């Protein structure tokens, strides 16, 4: 209280001037979270063509096709058990060019391969020179026939991880106590 009394005396004796402040602006209600979501959705939709162009302009000179069941096990809700395999096409930078979910391994992948080939030809970019696959690298395959008919110079190879797994299966099993040592030394020899 003594500070207030001292301040009043200083003001009365005109040692200090009182400061007057403007009244604060009236308080406006903030928008709801639904409004923010709606604005965000409209903004995303306004640039959807740009996003599609950016996503579909990913190419590469080295491609890798890999099928896995791991992704499909994460499907939930109505999508649960609708797909058994996920097949992805990636480039040398780890970017995914295309991803397809199928009920049976290999079923319906012809459309995916045709789509990749069409994408390259429509963009008028150089076709890939190397394709790594997890199977069907050596024999006849409908997918490889589609690739080779469009890109005759394409070299198809088994990817190194599947090569190591196939080599290890021929030598030992993953339950063998030296399996980890063998795989470690095989990795060191390859890389």
N, C-alpha and C positions, 0 to 999 in steps of 0.2 A: 504494500500500500504506500510505503514511503516513496517509492519510485513514481507512482502516479501523482502524488501530491507535489513532488519536485517538478514533474512535467507540467502540471497545471500552473504552478507558480511561474515557470519559465515562459509559458505561453502568455500568461496575464501580463508579465513584465515585458513582453515582446522580444525576448531573447531568441526564441525560435518561432517559426511560423508553423501553423497547423497545415497539415496536408489533407486535401480533400480528394477523394477517389470517386470515380464514376461508379454508378450502380452496375453490378454485373449484368450481362446480357441474360435474357430469359432462357431458362433451361429447356432445351428441345429433347424430345425422346429420341433415343438411339434406334437405328434400324434393328430389326430382329435378325436372328441367325438365318432364318428362311430367306430373308431379303438378300443377305450377303451370298448365300448359296445360289440363288436365282441369278444374281448379277455375275457371279463367277461362271456359272453354266453358260450364260449368254456370251460371255467373253470367250470361253473355250470354243463354243460353236462358231463364233465369228471368225476364228482362225483355224477351223477344222481342215480346210483345203491346204493351208500351209503345213499343218501337222502331217496330213496324209502325204504331201509331197516330200517332206523331210524323211518320213519313215520309209517311203517307197524308193528313195534315192540312195539307199545303201547297197553297195555292190562290193565286189572283191575279186581278186585274181586267183585266190585260193579259197575254195569252199569246203565245208565239212558237213556231212549229213549224219545225224545220230538219232537213233530211236531209243526211248527210255520209258519205263513204267513209273518212275519215281514221281513225275509231275502229276500223272493222272490219279495217283493215290491221294493227292491233296484236294481233289474236287469235292465239293460239299453241296448240300442242299439238293435241288432238283437235278443238278448236273452230276451228282454222285452216280457212279457206275455207268455213265454214258459213253465213256471212252476207256480203252485199255492201254493205248500207246500214244505217246507224244513224239512226233518226228520233227526235228529242227534242222534248218539249214543256216549255217553261220559262215562268216568270212574270217580272214586271217587276223582281224582285229577283235574277234570275239563278239561282233555285232550279229544279231539274229536277222536274217533276211526274210525268213518265213517259218511259221510254226503251224503244224497240223495235228489235230487229235483224231485218232481212228479207233475203231472197235477191234480191228484185227491188225496185227503187224504186217505192214506192206500194202494193205488194202487201201485203195484210193490215193496212193502217192503219185500216180501218173499225172493227175491234175496238178499236183504241187510242182512236179518237175516241169510240166508244160508251162505253168505260171512263171516259174523262175526264168525259163528260156525266153518266154514272151517279154518279160520285164527287161531283160538285157537287150533284146532286139529293139524294143520300143524306145529305150533310152539311148540307143546307139552308142553303147560303151563296149570296150573290149571284153570278150567272153573270158571266163576263168580258164586258167591253164592247168590247174591241179584240183582234183576232187578227192578228199579223204572220206572214206565210208567205214561203217562198222561191220558190214557184211557185203557179199556179192561183188567183191573187188576183182575176182579172177575169172569167174565163169560167166555164162550167159545170164542176163537179167533184163527184164522188161524196162526197168528204170534206167539201167546203163545203156540199153539200146536207144532210148529216147535222148539221153545226153549225147551219146556218140553220133547220132544222126544229125543233131543240131550243131555240135561242136566236135568235129572229127579229131582235132588235135588235143583234146582234153585227156590228161593223164589221170587215171584212177588208181588210188592206192588205199591199202588198209591203214587206218589211223594207228598211231604208235601204241596207244593204250590197249586197243583190242589185239594188236600184234603181241604185246607183252603178255596179255591174258592167255592167248592161244598157245604161246610158247610155254608159259608156266604150266598150263594144263597138261601138256605133253611130257613135262618133266616131273612135276610133283602136284600135290593138292594144297589148297589153302589151309588145310588143317595140319599140315606137316610143320614140325617145330622150326625148321629152317626156311619156311616159305617166305617170311618177312625179310630174312637176310638175302635170300635168292633174288627177290623182287627189288630190294634196295641196290644190290650189285648190278642187276640187269638195267635198272634205271640209270645208274652211274655210267655204265658202259654205253648206253644209247645217248644220253644227254651229256 
